[in-house]
Structure formats: C-alpha cells, structure tokens
Amino acid sequence: MRLGVLDVGSNTIHLQVMDAHLGARPEPATSFKVELRLTEHLDAAGSITPQGIDLLHQAVGDSVAHANENQTDEILAFATSAIRDAKNGPKIIQDINQRHQIDLQILTGDEEARMTFLAVRRWLGWSAGKLLVIDIGGGSLEIASGIDENPEATLSLPLGAARLTRDILSGDPYSSKGIKFLEDFVTSKLEDELPAILRAHDADRFVATSKTFRTLARLSGHMFNENPKYLESANLKAMVSKLADMTDKSRAELPGVSNSRAKQIVAGAIVARATMNALDLDRVEICPWALREGVVLRRLDWLNN
C-alpha cells in the first residue's frame, strides 16, 4: 500500500509518501516539504499566532493535495513539540482535521522516542544488541534505550535546536555570553532530568538520528576528514566554537547546511555534545531512519494484528 506520513514538526511540514507492505522495507515514492519554523510563530503567551496558523493550514492543505495527486491510500499525520506545547494546540488540531479531512494526532515525547527507536531497531536488526538512540528535533530531544523493539527507557526534554535558538541565542554571530549560557543550561537540564536507567544504559550500539545529527556528521566529515556515518564527541567541541564564531550566511555556505538550518545548527551541536557527555559517549553512528519510518512500521504492525 502507499502510505503518506505527514510530519507537522517544529521546523518543517514534511509529507513523505512511501510504498510499503508488511515484512518489506518502506520505499520512498515522493515527498513534499514546507519550511515553516513554527517556533518562530509563537506569541508571548506561548500560542501560535494567527499568521502562523494561516501558514500551517496552507502547508497542510498543499501536503494533502500532493498526497492525493500521488494516489496515497492513507495519510498518517502527526504533530510534535511545536503544536504539542502551544497553548492553542488542541484547537489548531481540531480545525486542521475538520478543514483538511485528516486525522492529525499529537505525539507525546515518549511516543516520539518509541517510534524512532523502533525505526532504528528495524534498520540495524537484532544483531545490533542493546541500543541507545538519541534524536534532536526542532523542539525537543528524545533518548531511548533497550534490547527489544520497544525501549525499556525513554526521555523527552524541551531541548530542540530551534526552540533553544529562539529562546536563548541572539546576535549574528552569536555572543559568547549567549553560547556559554546555553551550554550551561543544557548541561544542567540533562544533569537534573536524565534518569539513572539511561545513565547506566549498558548499550552495545550508540545511535543518533534526525536532520540535526546528520548535518553535524556531514560537517564533521568536511572539517576533520572523518567518516560522515559517525560523529565524534571530540570533534563536536571544536565544531561548536567554530560554528558559533560564524555568521548565519557563512554557516549556510557550509556543505549540507541549508539556510533554514544555518541559524540553529549551533544550538544543535551544543545539545549533541552535552547529551553525548552526559551519556559518556565518545562516538555515535548515524541512522538514516527516524520518526517517520517508525510511524509507517508501527502502522503496518497494527494492520497485521
């Protein structure tokens, strides 16, 4: 069957259409993406602004039209932290579902972590042993660990790259004071919130997923001539300093860094480094599958039951 996965995230509204059936690898057929950056459309009270809502409706409508044009059998639509945390999120979800005739669901941070973990497990297979999976999104950070397809421990924290950039960093280039404050804030949050079961993860494979990690791995490969399938913690330390000293324009000129990612890649690098330090990881390997693939795999599992 042809499934459309509509990811209403903090940075983008991304429709991925996949051809899939039980027991087979989901194959991408087509995709449609709108870079909306919902975190930049929040008012002082934490609600998405009328302008942001209008842009969101337009992006969802265009995504649904693209899915229909490509003969999608079913649209699996979900929203993550930007709408999940917005004060008017429930009303926005209701209006979207009524206007566009879809079933947009808000995923909790735990659900995000679990579905991403499932995707990584299926990609790497059982021989990978116990996994530790890290995912940095625009609005939140997810960590999961376990030996089965369902993780034994998960954590979701509001440490997304877009959110932290909006809330803490300013200037172009960023001020050293802001960078230091952000580093201390992320480190303190992880020290306070990271549970013992994740600190003592005892994992066999350490895996990172998401656009942020993939971009950082490509940059590390470019700057240090490293294998972009992996990301070294030692390289991240040098990357944070180097990226923070650059302007948005100069960062956007780096390989693999889009204009939309140039502003928030510094915060992403800071979160990646702090998380790897908190988990005592020297290196993570990059997995190409993440939340959207996990949603498809979970749906196929449900259809089989």
Salt bridges, closest charged atoms under 4 A:
ASP7 OD2 - ARG292 NH1 2.91
ASP19 OD1 - ARG2 NE 2.73
GLU27 OE2 - ARG25 NE 3.91
GLU40 OE2 - ARG37 NE 3.50
GLU74 OE2 - ARG299 NH2 2.98
ASP85 OD2 - ARG163 NH2 2.48
ASP95 OD2 - LYS91 NZ 2.76
ASP110 OD2 - ARG114 NE 2.97
GLU112 OE2 - ARG84 NH1 2.78
GLU149 OE2 - ARG122 NE 2.60
GLU152 OE2 - LYS130 NZ 3.08
ASP167 OD1 - ARG166 NE 2.70
ASP184 OD2 - LYS180 NZ 2.72
GLU193 OE2 - LYS189 NZ 3.99
ASP248 OD1 - ARG251 NH2 2.38
ASP248 OD2 - LYS263 NZ 3.82
GLU253 OE2 - LYS249 NZ 2.85
GLU285 OE2 - ARG205 NE 2.54
ASP301 OD2 - ARG122 NH2 2.80
